[in-house]
Amino acid sequence: MAERYLMTIDAGTGSVRAVIFDTRGRQRGIGQREWHHRSEPGVPDSMSFDSEAGWRLTVECIREAFASSGVDSSEIAAVSATSMREGIVLYDREGRELFAVANVDARASREVAELHREFPELEREGYALSGQTFALGAIPRLLWVRRHRPEIYEEAAAMTMISDWVLARLSGVVAAEPSNAGTSGIFSLAERNWAPELARKADLRDDLFPPVVETGTVLGRVTAEAAAATGLSPETLVVAGGGDVQLGSAGLGIVREGDSAILGGSFWQQIVNVPAASSDPAMNIRINPHVVPGLSQAEGITFFTGLVMRWFRDSFCQGEAEKASDAGIDPYTWMEREAAQVPPGSLGIVPIFSDTMKYGRWYHAAPSFVNLPLEGPVKAAMFRALEENAAIVSALNLEKIFDFAGVQSDHLVFAGGAAKGELWPQILADVTGREIRIPEVTEATALGGAFAAGVGAGIYGSLTEAADRLVRWARHCEPDPSLFGFYREQAERWREIYDTQLPLVDRGLTTSMWRAPGL
């Protein structure tokens, strides 16, 4: 019997990829293209999604994946998709795109402020049902469309998320699945279905919501038109996918209640699998439907962690980067080795960048370093301080989740670019007091998409089964118990210092690193 393969289309914020896996979870081919989401002329803080350009790039990726793998299109059993969350697409009755925005589009600040004023209880009601606030949700954006693009608002027949859009282009079927649709904020965590009553309460149409199917459900087969464009076979199954973090979680084995992970990329996410209808009484933590039925995911977000590290490298560490290049190693490896010589506590340096998660009132202090010493290995200490601070903020977000959800985990999965180093995983173990597990896989999100495709093709019985069979660990880090109490004290110190910085933003003396629309 011929080998069967699985394909994932991963429509991320900065690029789109097509990745081919065999049924044992091994990557066989990839095609990737960067893409850019541009501001609309005259629309401040907008981030549009160009569906036509995006589809052309997706087609190029699929063809490149075939070329790089040597896999024949007839051998692809199924294809699924994952994407950045929060981005939405509006369609007409024929399934043609009318309007689309990427994930952090913030054009609707005025609409958020009006919602707070005219419907003061709606955000809290919506959060209790959906786990989302207005910050990145669809309700303010739909109000913006109604006000500024009324002809599109009237013509629109359906709304989906961007991963659904990829599959609609491939199959001709406009549908949604819970993990990404849930990030629209017009969704019920308990029912795993749209909550059109939330749209009605905001004086919006309630007829824009297509059928919802679970991740791994077969939507159809590749259409003749899509097959001609992409080189895929018209016999290939098209299978419902999911949001990037949730499918990435499946690709990391985060598939049971209490399973927890930290995803260390440009932004850091702290995720914990919780019962489906969980809610945070303080409204600090975002809650999304998981791709695994019966579960939701509580999610803390630490802003710009990876980007801040890159900024520090590029702004202050040119000399270290040159030495690393001469030695044939990565600059981060060089800087970690220097930082490892600095004692825990980083000479007292306190970084002020991302706050802990406060989903109901989401803004940050001005970026800065506090308490810089005037002697010693200051640069290496600043680098270590950034790593310690990322671990501290992550630990505080996780504690919030464990407290309200009533779940616990004695270990954490650590994945993403930050997990490649030696020092950062150990700091994370020491700060959290938990064993850190680092997976072998480097493409967890795409692998999770392959799990979904494989479920649809009948290769795996479920996402949980696929994870149990295919997720493997590269290494483990055990915590140093003697440092756990020390870092608890450091966390309290950071919290008190950070809280003194926020009022400076409120008084207009400093500029917030980021604030949610409408604040």
N, C-alpha and C positions, 0 to 999 in steps of 0.2 A: 504493500500500500504506500502510495506517495506520501512524503512528509507534508504535514499541514503547518501553516504559519498564520500568525495573527498580526494585524496592523493597528496602531494607534495614531490618530492625528491629535497633536498636542498644540493647541492654539494659545500660547502664553502671551504675557504682556509685551515682551520684547521680540519674540520670534514665534514662528510656526514650524513644527517638525512633523515628519511622518517617520515612524519607527516600526521596524519589522522584528518580531520575536518568533522563536520557535516555541513549541508547546512546553518546553522545559524552562522557559523564562529567559533564554539566552538571546541577547540582541544580535540580529543578523544583518541589519542595514538601517541607514538613517539618511534622510534628506532634511535640510534645515535652511530657512531663510529668515533674516531679520525683517521686521516690519515696524512701521511707525504709525502712531495714532495721533493725528494732528488736531490742533485747535481750529474750530470753525471761525472764519473771519467775522469779527464783530460779536463773538460769543465768548466772553471771558470765562476762563477756567474749564473750557470744554475739551473733551478728548473723544473725537469721533472715531468710529470704526468703519473703514472703507471696505464694504463687503465684496465689491467687484475686484479690487486690488488684492484683498485678502484671499479670495478664491483662486486667483491666478497664481499666487505664491504657494498656496496649498497644493495645487496641481503640480507645480514644479517640484515640491518636496516629495510627493508621492512617486513621481517618475524617477527622481534621484534615489529614493530608497530602493526601488526595484533595481536600478543600475548598480548600486553599491553592494547589494546583497546577492545578486545572481538568482534571486527567487523569481519564479514565473508567476504571473498574475493568477493563473489557475490554481496555484497552491495556497493562496490566501483564503482561509476558511471564512474569516469574518474581520470586519473593521469596526472600530469604535472611536470615540473622540472624548477628549478632555479639554478644558480651557480655563483661562482666567475666569474668576467668578464676578458677579455683579454686572458685567456687561450685558446689555439687552439689545434685541433686534425686533423691529416691528415689520410685519408682512401684510401685503394685500391679500385679497381672496384667492388669488392664483399662486400664492406662496412666494411672490417677489418681494425683495427687501425694500422697505420704504425709509427706514431710519435705523441707525445703529450707533451705539456708544460703547467705548471700552470701559474697563473696570473703575478707574478712579476719576471718571468724568465728574466734574463738580460744578456744572453750569447752573444747577438748581438751588443755589444758596438762597435766593429770594423766596423760592417756593417753600424751602424748609422753614424759613423764618415765618412765613405766612401760615403754614401748617401749625407751628407752635402757638401762634397767636389765635387762630380761628378754631383750632381743634386741640385744645391744650392737653387732653387726655389720650389722644389718638396714638401718640408714639408709645406710651406705656402700654396701652391696650394691644397695640401691634406687636410690641416686644414679647408680651406674655404669650401670644399666640404663635409668633414666628421666630422669636429669638433675635430679631433684627431691629435696628433703629433706622431713622431716616438718612443717616450719614451717607451710605452708599446704596440705598434702596431705590426701587423703581418708582414708587409713588411720587416723589418730588420731580423726577425726570418726566413722568407722564404728564404731570401738571404743566411742566415747562413746554412740552410738545403741544398741549392743548392751547396754551397761550400764544406761542411763537410760531407754531407750524400747524394751524388748525386744519388745513386740508389733509395733512398726514394723519392727524388724530381721527378725523372722520373716516378716512379710507382704510385705516388699519383694521385687520381682521384677526390678528394673532400676535402674541408676544412670546419670545423664547429667550434663552440665554445663548451665548456664543457657541458652546459645545453642541447644543441642539441645532444651531444653524449649520455647522459643518455636516451633521448627519442629514439635515434636510436637503442640503446641496447634493449629497450622495444618493439619497433614497427617494427624494421627493415627498417625504412624510414630515409634516410639521408636528412635533410632539415635544414633551419636556420630561425631565426626570427629577426626583426630589432634591438631590444634593446641590445642584446648581440653582434650580428654580427657587429653592428655599432662601437663597441670598437676595432675592428680589424684595423680600419683606412682605409679600402678598401671599403668604403660604402658612399652612398649619403644620407645626412639628408633630403634633399628635396624630393627625390624619394623613400626613404625607401627601397632601394635595393642596391645590390652590385655595386661598381664603378670599374669594371675591367680595365678601362683606367688608373687608378692609378697604378695598377700592371704593366701594359705595360710600363708606363713611368719609372718605376724602373727596366726595363728589366727582368720582371718576367712573368711567365705563366699567362694567363688570363682565364683559363678553369677549375679552381679549385672551382668554386663557385656554390653551389647547390641552388635549388629553395628557395625563401624567402616567408614565410607565416606570417600573423599577429599572435600575441599572442592570444590564445583562439581558434585557428584553429585546427580541428581534423586532426591528421596525419594518424591515423589508429587505430588498436586494438592491444592489447598485443599479441605477437607471442606465438605459442605453446612452443617454447624453453624458452622464458622469463617467461612464466606462470609456467612452470615446475620448474624453478630455484627460482622464487620469491614467489610463492603461489598466485600471482594475477590471476584473472579470464581472460581467453582469450576473454571474452566479454567486458572487461574494455576498454574504449576509452583512447587513448594516445593523449594528447593535447599540442600544442606548448606553451612553457613557456617564460622565459626571464631572463635578467640579475638580479642579486640579489638586487641592489639598486633600479632599476626601478620597479620590482615587489614588493619590500618592500615599495616603495612609494605608490603603489596602495593599499597595505595592511594598509597604514596609511591615506588613503583618499586624497592623493596628485594626483588628477586626472584632474584638470582643469588649464587653463592658469593662471599663477601668483601664484598658490599654491606653498608653500615653506616649507622646512623642514631642520632640522639639525639632522643628524644621528650620535649619540655619541657612537662609539665603539672603537676598537683598533686604527683605523684611524677615523677622523671625516669627514663626507661629508656634504657640504652645497648645497642643491639642489633647483632649481627653475624651474617650468614648463614654457617653452617659446615657441613661434611659431616655427614650424618645421625647417625652414631654417635659424634660427638665427645664427649669427657669431660674435665673439668678435674681433674687429679690432686690439686690442693689443695682441691677441693670448695668453691671460693669463688663460682663463677659458676653461675647457673641456666641450664639448657639445655632448650628446648622444641621440639617439632616445629613446623616452619614449615607454612604452608598450601600451599607449593610442594613437591610430592613430591621426595624425594631430598635435602632440606635440613632442617637444624635451625637454631635461632636461639639463640646464646649471649646471655644477657641480664644486664646489670648493673642494679641498681636503686639510685637515690639517693632516700632517704626525704624526703618533705615539702618538696621544694625550692620548688615553687610556693606551697605553703601557708605556708612560712616567709616568703616574699616578701610575701604578702598580710598576714601577721601584722605584719611590719615596717611596711608601709604604714599599716595601721590603728592601730598602737600608737604610732608615732613621727612620722608624716608628715601629720598633719591639716592643718597649714599649707600644705604643698606641694599637698595634694589640693584645698584651697580655691583656691589660685592657678591650678592646672590647670583647675579648673572655670570660673573667671573667664575663662581664655584659651580655653576650649572644646576642651581636649585631654585625653587620658587621663592620670591621675596618674602612671602608670608612665613615660609619655613625658617628663613634667616631671622626674621623679627621674632618669631616664637622662641627660637633658641636663645636669643638675647633676653626676652621677657622671662624665660624660665629661670634666669639667674636673679630675678627680682623677687624678694620675699612676698608671700601673700599679704594683701592690703595695698600693694603698689605704692609704697612710700606715702600713703595717705591721700593720693590723688582721687578725686571724685568726678567722674564724667556726668554731665548733664545733657542727655539727648532724649531718648524716648522715655515717657512715663509708663507706669503700669497701665493696664487696660481700664478705661473708664468710658464704656461704650455710650452711656447716656449723656456725657459731657466730655467730648473727646478732643483734647488739645494738649500741646506740649509747651514746656518752657523753652527759652532761647538756648540754642546749643552752646555748650561751653565746657571747660575743665575748671574745677574748683580746687584750691589748696595745692597748687603746683609748688614743689620745692625748688630751691635755687641751687641745689647741688645734688650730686649723685647721678645715676643712670636715668635721667629724667625721661628721655624718649622711650626707652625700653619699658619704663614704669607706666608711661601713658598708654602704651600698647597693651600691657598686661591689664591696666585699669579698664580699658574698653572690653577686654574679654571677661574680666570679673563682673563688670557691670551688666553685660548681656546675660550672664548666668544668673545674677541676682534678680534682675527684672523678670526673667523667665520663671524663676523659682517663686516669686511673689504672685505672678499670674496663675501658676499651677496651684498654689495654696488656696487662692480664691475659688478655683474650680473644685478642688477636692472638698472644700468646706461646704459649698452649697449643694453639690451633687451627691455627697455621701459615698464617694468611691475613693479608692486608693490604688496605688501601684508601687511595687518595690523596685521597679526599674523604669528607665526611660529609653526610648529609641531616639538616637540623635542622627540626623541625616542632613544632607545638603553640603554646600561647599565648606561650611565651618567645621564639619565633622572630619575633614581630611587631615587636620593638624594633629599634633600630639598633645599640646598644652591645653587647648580649649576643651576637649572632651574631659580631661582630668579635672580642670577647674569646675566644669559643670557637675561632675560627680561629687566633688567636695562641697560645692555650694548647696546642692539639693539633698545630699546624703543618700543618693540612690545609685545603684549600678547603672552605667550607661552602656547601651548596646549599639554598635555601629554596623549597619548592614553592608553586605557585599555590593548590592545593586547601586548603580550610580544614576539610573533613570527610573526612579520609583514611580513617578507620575505616569510615564508612558507604560511602565510595566503594569500598573493598576488598570490602565486602559486595555491592555492585552488580556488581563484577567476577565474584564467585562466582555470583551469580544469572545473569549474562550467559553464563558458561561453560555453566551448566546448560541455558540456553535456546538454545545454539548460536550466540549472537551473537559470542562470542570463542572462539578455539580453545583458550586456556589463560589462566591468571592472568598469566603472563609476557607473553603477547601483548597482553592488555588493558592492562597497565602500560606497555609500550613504546608503545602507541598513544595513551594518554590522559594520562599524567603529564607535567606541564609545570612549568617553573621560573620563579619570580618574580624571583629575584635570587641573586647569588653574592657571597661574601666571601673575599678572598684573605688568607692569613696574612702578618703582618709578621715576616720571619725574625729580625730583631734582637730580638724579644721572646720567641721560643721558648725560648732558653736561660735567660732570666730567669725565665720561669714554671716551668721545670723545677726551678730552685732553690727557688721559692716552694712547689712541690708537696712537695719534700723537707722543707722547714721545717714545712709544715702536718702532714705525716705524723708527724713527731717530736713536735710539740705535741699532736696528737690522741692519740697513744699514751700520753702522760702523763696524759690525762684519763680514759681507760678504767679504770685501777685505782681511781680515786676511786669509781666506780660499784661495782666489785667489793668495796670496803671499806664500802659503805653510806653513804658521805659525801655522794654526789650521786645523783640519780635519772636513770636511763637515759631518753633520749627515746623509745625503743621497744626492746622485746626480743621475740624469737620465743617462742612457746609452749614451755614445758618447760625454759627456761633459768633 
